[in-house]
Amino acid sequence: PEGTPVDICRDDLDYDVERGIYTYEMDRDGHGVTLTLRDGGSGMFTIDAGAPVNDGFLVVVIVNP
């Protein structure tokens, strides 16, 4: 829902950028991320949503070269 606090783990994203899995761009509101997939490999990052959702999500990315 609109107004839900969302935390996308930028440390995880930056780690996978360094590994060459993808590049990313965060939405201005911080509620979304756009990945541009690279050569291959796998990576992951977490998204934590506050009330009223109160849930966490693990996003696994697998890139086949």
GUVEXFI-669047 format. One record per residue: residue number from 1; residue in three letters; chain; x, y, z of N, C-alpha, C, O in turn. Coordinates in nm, 3 decimals. Layout:
! GUVEXFI-669047
<site i="NUM" aa="ALA" ch="A" n_east="X" n_north="Y" n_up="Z" ca_east="X" ca_north="Y" ca_up="Z" c_east="X" c_north="Y" c_up="Z" o_east="X" o_north="Y" o_up="Z"/>
...
This chain:
! GUVEXFI-669047
<site i="1" aa="PRO" ch="A" n_east="0.083" n_north="-0.121" n_up="0.000" ca_east="0.000" ca_north="0.000" ca_up="0.000" c_east="0.086" c_north="0.127" c_up="0.000" o_east="0.200" o_north="0.126" o_up="0.049"/>
<site i="2" aa="GLU" ch="A" n_east="0.032" n_north="0.234" n_up="-0.055" ca_east="0.105" ca_north="0.360" ca_up="-0.057" c_east="0.137" c_north="0.404" c_up="0.085" o_east="0.054" o_north="0.392" o_up="0.175"/>
<site i="3" aa="GLY" ch="A" n_east="0.257" n_north="0.454" n_up="0.104" ca_east="0.299" ca_north="0.499" ca_up="0.237" c_east="0.367" c_north="0.391" c_up="0.319" o_east="0.417" o_north="0.418" o_up="0.428"/>
<site i="4" aa="THR" ch="A" n_east="0.371" n_north="0.269" n_up="0.268" ca_east="0.438" ca_north="0.160" ca_up="0.340" c_east="0.590" c_north="0.183" c_up="0.337" o_east="0.646" o_north="0.199" o_up="0.229"/>
<site i="5" aa="PRO" ch="A" n_east="0.656" n_north="0.185" n_up="0.452" ca_east="0.801" ca_north="0.199" ca_up="0.450" c_east="0.866" c_north="0.075" c_up="0.389" o_east="0.834" o_north="-0.037" o_up="0.428"/>
<site i="6" aa="VAL" ch="A" n_east="0.957" n_north="0.096" n_up="0.295" ca_east="1.024" ca_north="-0.014" ca_up="0.227" c_east="1.175" c_north="0.009" c_up="0.235" o_east="1.223" o_north="0.120" o_up="0.212"/>
<site i="7" aa="ASP" ch="A" n_east="1.249" n_north="-0.096" n_up="0.269" ca_east="1.394" ca_north="-0.088" ca_up="0.274" c_east="1.451" c_north="-0.193" c_up="0.180" o_east="1.439" o_north="-0.313" o_up="0.206"/>
<site i="8" aa="ILE" ch="A" n_east="1.513" n_north="-0.148" n_up="0.071" ca_east="1.581" ca_north="-0.238" ca_up="-0.022" c_east="1.728" c_north="-0.236" c_up="0.013" o_east="1.790" o_north="-0.129" o_up="0.015"/>
<site i="9" aa="CYS" ch="A" n_east="1.786" n_north="-0.352" n_up="0.040" ca_east="1.924" ca_north="-0.360" ca_up="0.089" c_east="2.024" c_north="-0.322" c_up="-0.021" o_east="2.057" o_north="-0.403" o_up="-0.108"/>
<site i="10" aa="ARG" ch="A" n_east="2.072" n_north="-0.199" n_up="-0.015" ca_east="2.167" ca_north="-0.151" ca_up="-0.116" c_east="2.302" c_north="-0.218" c_up="-0.103" o_east="2.374" o_north="-0.231" o_up="-0.202"/>
<site i="11" aa="ASP" ch="A" n_east="2.339" n_north="-0.262" n_up="0.018" ca_east="2.466" ca_north="-0.333" ca_up="0.034" c_east="2.468" c_north="-0.460" c_up="-0.050" o_east="2.568" o_north="-0.491" o_up="-0.115"/>
<site i="12" aa="ASP" ch="A" n_east="2.357" n_north="-0.535" n_up="-0.049" ca_east="2.347" ca_north="-0.656" ca_up="-0.130" c_east="2.355" c_north="-0.622" c_up="-0.278" o_east="2.426" o_north="-0.688" o_up="-0.354"/>
<site i="13" aa="LEU" ch="A" n_east="2.282" n_north="-0.518" n_up="-0.319" ca_east="2.284" ca_north="-0.477" ca_up="-0.459" c_east="2.424" c_north="-0.436" c_up="-0.502" o_east="2.471" o_north="-0.479" o_up="-0.607"/>
<site i="14" aa="ASP" ch="A" n_east="2.490" n_north="-0.354" n_up="-0.421" ca_east="2.625" ca_north="-0.308" ca_up="-0.455" c_east="2.724" c_north="-0.424" c_up="-0.463" o_east="2.814" o_north="-0.423" o_up="-0.547"/>
<site i="15" aa="TYR" ch="A" n_east="2.709" n_north="-0.522" n_up="-0.376" ca_east="2.797" ca_north="-0.640" ca_up="-0.378" c_east="2.785" c_north="-0.714" c_up="-0.511" o_east="2.885" o_north="-0.753" o_up="-0.571"/>
<site i="16" aa="ASP" ch="A" n_east="2.661" n_north="-0.732" n_up="-0.558" ca_east="2.641" ca_north="-0.803" ca_up="-0.684" c_east="2.682" c_north="-0.719" c_up="-0.805" o_east="2.721" o_north="-0.774" o_up="-0.908"/>
<site i="17" aa="VAL" ch="A" n_east="2.675" n_north="-0.586" n_up="-0.793" ca_east="2.726" ca_north="-0.499" ca_up="-0.899" c_east="2.877" c_north="-0.519" c_up="-0.912" o_east="2.929" o_north="-0.531" o_up="-1.023"/>
<site i="18" aa="GLU" ch="A" n_east="2.947" n_north="-0.523" n_up="-0.799" ca_east="3.092" ca_north="-0.545" ca_up="-0.799" c_east="3.128" c_north="-0.681" c_up="-0.859" o_east="3.233" o_north="-0.696" o_up="-0.921"/>
<site i="19" aa="ARG" ch="A" n_east="3.041" n_north="-0.780" n_up="-0.839" ca_east="3.064" ca_north="-0.913" ca_up="-0.892" c_east="3.026" c_north="-0.925" c_up="-1.039" o_east="3.052" o_north="-1.028" o_up="-1.102"/>
<site i="20" aa="GLY" ch="A" n_east="2.963" n_north="-0.822" n_up="-1.096" ca_east="2.929" ca_north="-0.821" ca_up="-1.238" c_east="2.799" c_north="-0.893" c_up="-1.272" o_east="2.778" o_north="-0.929" o_up="-1.387"/>
<site i="21" aa="ILE" ch="A" n_east="2.711" n_north="-0.915" n_up="-1.172" ca_east="2.586" ca_north="-0.986" ca_up="-1.198" c_east="2.486" c_north="-0.894" c_up="-1.269" o_east="2.420" o_north="-0.934" o_up="-1.364"/>
<site i="22" aa="TYR" ch="A" n_east="2.477" n_north="-0.770" n_up="-1.222" ca_east="2.385" ca_north="-0.672" ca_up="-1.278" c_east="2.429" c_north="-0.532" c_up="-1.239" o_east="2.515" o_north="-0.515" o_up="-1.152"/>
<site i="23" aa="THR" ch="A" n_east="2.369" n_north="-0.432" n_up="-1.303" ca_east="2.372" ca_north="-0.295" ca_up="-1.255" c_east="2.230" c_north="-0.263" c_up="-1.212" o_east="2.137" o_north="-0.334" o_up="-1.248"/>
<site i="24" aa="TYR" ch="A" n_east="2.212" n_north="-0.157" n_up="-1.135" ca_east="2.077" ca_north="-0.126" ca_up="-1.089" c_east="2.055" c_north="0.025" c_up="-1.081" o_east="2.149" o_north="0.104" o_up="-1.074"/>
<site i="25" aa="GLU" ch="A" n_east="1.927" n_north="0.060" n_up="-1.082" ca_east="1.886" ca_north="0.199" ca_up="-1.061" c_east="1.766" c_north="0.197" c_up="-0.967" o_east="1.667" o_north="0.128" o_up="-0.991"/>
<site i="26" aa="MET" ch="A" n_east="1.776" n_north="0.274" n_up="-0.859" ca_east="1.667" ca_north="0.283" ca_up="-0.763" c_east="1.562" c_north="0.382" c_up="-0.812" o_east="1.596" o_north="0.484" o_up="-0.872"/>
<site i="27" aa="ASP" ch="A" n_east="1.434" n_north="0.352" n_up="-0.786" ca_east="1.328" ca_north="0.449" ca_up="-0.812" c_east="1.345" c_north="0.567" c_up="-0.717" o_east="1.403" o_north="0.553" o_up="-0.609"/>
<site i="28" aa="ARG" ch="A" n_east="1.296" n_north="0.683" n_up="-0.758" ca_east="1.311" ca_north="0.802" ca_up="-0.675" c_east="1.251" c_north="0.786" c_up="-0.536" o_east="1.306" o_north="0.838" o_up="-0.438"/>
<site i="29" aa="ASP" ch="A" n_east="1.140" n_north="0.714" n_up="-0.527" ca_east="1.074" ca_north="0.698" ca_up="-0.397" c_east="1.135" c_north="0.585" c_up="-0.314" o_east="1.093" o_north="0.564" o_up="-0.200"/>
<site i="30" aa="GLY" ch="A" n_east="1.233" n_north="0.513" n_up="-0.369" ca_east="1.297" ca_north="0.405" ca_up="-0.295" c_east="1.214" c_north="0.279" c_up="-0.284" o_east="1.252" o_north="0.187" o_up="-0.211"/>
<site i="31" aa="HIS" ch="A" n_east="1.101" n_north="0.272" n_up="-0.355" ca_east="1.013" ca_north="0.156" ca_up="-0.346" c_east="1.035" c_north="0.055" c_up="-0.458" o_east="0.962" o_north="-0.044" o_up="-0.467"/>
<site i="32" aa="GLY" ch="A" n_east="1.132" n_north="0.079" n_up="-0.542" ca_east="1.156" ca_north="-0.015" ca_up="-0.651" c_east="1.298" c_north="-0.005" c_up="-0.701" o_east="1.368" o_north="0.094" o_up="-0.677"/>
<site i="33" aa="VAL" ch="A" n_east="1.339" n_north="-0.107" n_up="-0.771" ca_east="1.473" ca_north="-0.110" ca_up="-0.829" c_east="1.464" c_north="-0.176" c_up="-0.966" o_east="1.393" o_north="-0.275" o_up="-0.984"/>
<site i="34" aa="THR" ch="A" n_east="1.538" n_north="-0.121" n_up="-1.063" ca_east="1.544" ca_north="-0.178" ca_up="-1.197" c_east="1.682" c_north="-0.239" c_up="-1.216" o_east="1.783" o_north="-0.170" o_up="-1.202"/>
<site i="35" aa="LEU" ch="A" n_east="1.687" n_north="-0.367" n_up="-1.249" ca_east="1.813" ca_north="-0.437" ca_up="-1.271" c_east="1.841" c_north="-0.445" c_up="-1.420" o_east="1.751" o_north="-0.469" o_up="-1.501"/>
<site i="36" aa="THR" ch="A" n_east="1.967" n_north="-0.426" n_up="-1.456" ca_east="2.014" ca_north="-0.454" ca_up="-1.591" c_east="2.111" c_north="-0.570" c_up="-1.580" o_east="2.220" o_north="-0.557" o_up="-1.525"/>
<site i="37" aa="LEU" ch="A" n_east="2.070" n_north="-0.686" n_up="-1.633" ca_east="2.145" ca_north="-0.809" ca_up="-1.616" c_east="2.273" c_north="-0.807" c_up="-1.699" o_east="2.277" o_north="-0.750" o_up="-1.807"/>
<site i="38" aa="ARG" ch="A" n_east="2.378" n_north="-0.872" n_up="-1.645" ca_east="2.509" ca_north="-0.871" ca_up="-1.709" c_east="2.544" c_north="-1.011" c_up="-1.760" o_east="2.457" o_north="-1.083" o_up="-1.811"/>
<site i="39" aa="ASP" ch="A" n_east="2.670" n_north="-1.051" n_up="-1.747" ca_east="2.724" ca_north="-1.169" ca_up="-1.811" c_east="2.670" c_north="-1.303" c_up="-1.761" o_east="2.642" o_north="-1.391" o_up="-1.841"/>
<site i="40" aa="GLY" ch="A" n_east="2.655" n_north="-1.319" n_up="-1.633" ca_east="2.612" ca_north="-1.447" ca_up="-1.580" c_east="2.641" c_north="-1.456" c_up="-1.432" o_east="2.710" o_north="-1.371" o_up="-1.376"/>
<site i="41" aa="GLY" ch="A" n_east="2.589" n_north="-1.559" n_up="-1.370" ca_east="2.609" ca_north="-1.580" ca_up="-1.227" c_east="2.479" c_north="-1.563" c_up="-1.151" o_east="2.372" o_north="-1.553" o_up="-1.210"/>
<site i="42" aa="SER" ch="A" n_east="2.490" n_north="-1.561" n_up="-1.017" ca_east="2.371" ca_north="-1.546" ca_up="-0.935" c_east="2.398" c_north="-1.446" c_up="-0.824" o_east="2.512" o_north="-1.430" o_up="-0.778"/>
<site i="43" aa="GLY" ch="A" n_east="2.293" n_north="-1.380" n_up="-0.782" ca_east="2.302" ca_north="-1.283" ca_up="-0.674" c_east="2.169" c_north="-1.275" c_up="-0.602" o_east="2.073" o_north="-1.342" o_up="-0.639"/>
<site i="44" aa="MET" ch="A" n_east="2.164" n_north="-1.193" n_up="-0.497" ca_east="2.040" ca_north="-1.180" ca_up="-0.421" c_east="2.039" c_north="-1.049" c_up="-0.345" o_east="2.143" o_north="-0.989" o_up="-0.319"/>
<site i="45" aa="PHE" ch="A" n_east="1.920" n_north="-1.005" n_up="-0.311" ca_east="1.905" ca_north="-0.888" ca_up="-0.223" c_east="1.773" c_north="-0.903" c_up="-0.149" o_east="1.687" o_north="-0.982" o_up="-0.187"/>
<site i="46" aa="THR" ch="A" n_east="1.759" n_north="-0.826" n_up="-0.042" ca_east="1.638" ca_north="-0.835" ca_up="0.040" c_east="1.558" c_north="-0.705" c_up="0.031" o_east="1.613" o_north="-0.597" o_up="0.011"/>
<site i="47" aa="ILE" ch="A" n_east="1.427" n_north="-0.720" n_up="0.047" ca_east="1.335" ca_north="-0.608" ca_up="0.057" c_east="1.254" c_north="-0.628" c_up="0.184" o_east="1.190" o_north="-0.732" o_up="0.201"/>
<site i="48" aa="ASP" ch="A" n_east="1.258" n_north="-0.531" n_up="0.272" ca_east="1.179" ca_north="-0.536" ca_up="0.395" c_east="1.071" c_north="-0.430" c_up="0.389" o_east="1.099" o_north="-0.312" o_up="0.364"/>
<site i="49" aa="ALA" ch="A" n_east="0.947" n_north="-0.471" n_up="0.412" ca_east="0.834" ca_north="-0.379" ca_up="0.410" c_east="0.778" c_north="-0.366" c_up="0.551" o_east="0.757" o_north="-0.466" o_up="0.621"/>
<site i="50" aa="GLY" ch="A" n_east="0.753" n_north="-0.243" n_up="0.592" ca_east="0.697" ca_north="-0.217" ca_up="0.725" c_east="0.546" c_north="-0.231" c_up="0.726" o_east="0.485" o_north="-0.288" o_up="0.636"/>
<site i="51" aa="ALA" ch="A" n_east="0.489" n_north="-0.178" n_up="0.834" ca_east="0.343" ca_north="-0.186" ca_up="0.851" c_east="0.272" c_north="-0.116" c_up="0.735" o_east="0.322" o_north="-0.014" o_up="0.689"/>
<site i="52" aa="PRO" ch="A" n_east="0.159" n_north="-0.164" n_up="0.687" ca_east="0.083" ca_north="-0.279" ca_up="0.737" c_east="0.128" c_north="-0.413" c_up="0.682" o_east="0.068" o_north="-0.516" o_up="0.714"/>
<site i="53" aa="VAL" ch="A" n_east="0.233" n_north="-0.415" n_up="0.599" ca_east="0.276" ca_north="-0.541" ca_up="0.538" c_east="0.356" c_north="-0.624" c_up="0.638" o_east="0.328" o_north="-0.743" o_up="0.657"/>
<site i="54" aa="ASN" ch="A" n_east="0.457" n_north="-0.562" n_up="0.702" ca_east="0.542" ca_north="-0.630" ca_up="0.800" c_east="0.593" c_north="-0.764" c_up="0.750" o_east="0.565" o_north="-0.869" o_up="0.808"/>
<site i="55" aa="ASP" ch="A" n_east="0.668" n_north="-0.758" n_up="0.642" ca_east="0.720" ca_north="-0.881" ca_up="0.584" c_east="0.853" c_north="-0.851" c_up="0.516" o_east="0.881" o_north="-0.737" o_up="0.480"/>
<site i="56" aa="GLY" ch="A" n_east="0.931" n_north="-0.953" n_up="0.498" ca_east="1.057" ca_north="-0.941" ca_up="0.425" c_east="1.057" c_north="-1.035" c_up="0.307" o_east="0.994" o_north="-1.141" o_up="0.309"/>
<site i="57" aa="PHE" ch="A" n_east="1.129" n_north="-0.995" n_up="0.204" ca_east="1.134" ca_north="-1.075" ca_up="0.082" c_east="1.279" c_north="-1.091" c_up="0.040" o_east="1.355" o_north="-0.995" o_up="0.042"/>
<site i="58" aa="LEU" ch="A" n_east="1.317" n_north="-1.210" n_up="0.002" ca_east="1.448" ca_north="-1.238" ca_up="-0.054" c_east="1.431" c_north="-1.253" c_up="-0.205" o_east="1.353" o_north="-1.336" o_up="-0.250"/>
<site i="59" aa="VAL" ch="A" n_east="1.504" n_north="-1.173" n_up="-0.281" ca_east="1.497" ca_north="-1.179" ca_up="-0.427" c_east="1.626" c_north="-1.244" c_up="-0.477" o_east="1.735" o_north="-1.194" o_up="-0.452"/>
<site i="60" aa="VAL" ch="A" n_east="1.613" n_north="-1.356" n_up="-0.546" ca_east="1.728" ca_north="-1.428" ca_up="-0.601" c_east="1.731" c_north="-1.403" c_up="-0.751" o_east="1.630" o_north="-1.418" o_up="-0.820"/>
<site i="61" aa="VAL" ch="A" n_east="1.849" n_north="-1.365" n_up="-0.800" ca_east="1.866" ca_north="-1.334" ca_up="-0.942" c_east="1.968" c_north="-1.434" c_up="-1.000" o_east="2.080" o_north="-1.445" o_up="-0.950"/>
<site i="62" aa="ILE" ch="A" n_east="1.927" n_north="-1.505" n_up="-1.105" ca_east="2.017" ca_north="-1.598" ca_up="-1.173" c_east="2.025" c_north="-1.555" c_up="-1.318" o_east="1.924" o_north="-1.546" o_up="-1.387"/>
<site i="63" aa="VAL" ch="A" n_east="2.148" n_north="-1.528" n_up="-1.364" ca_east="2.169" ca_north="-1.483" ca_up="-1.501" c_east="2.243" c_north="-1.592" c_up="-1.576" o_east="2.354" o_north="-1.629" o_up="-1.538"/>
<site i="64" aa="ASN" ch="A" n_east="2.182" n_north="-1.642" n_up="-1.681" ca_east="2.247" ca_north="-1.742" ca_up="-1.766" c_east="2.316" c_north="-1.670" c_up="-1.881" o_east="2.252" o_north="-1.598" o_up="-1.957"/>
<site i="65" aa="PRO" ch="A" n_east="2.448" n_north="-1.691" n_up="-1.895" ca_east="2.520" ca_north="-1.621" ca_up="-2.002" c_east="2.478" c_north="-1.671" c_up="-2.141" o_east="2.529" o_north="-1.622" o_up="-2.242"/>
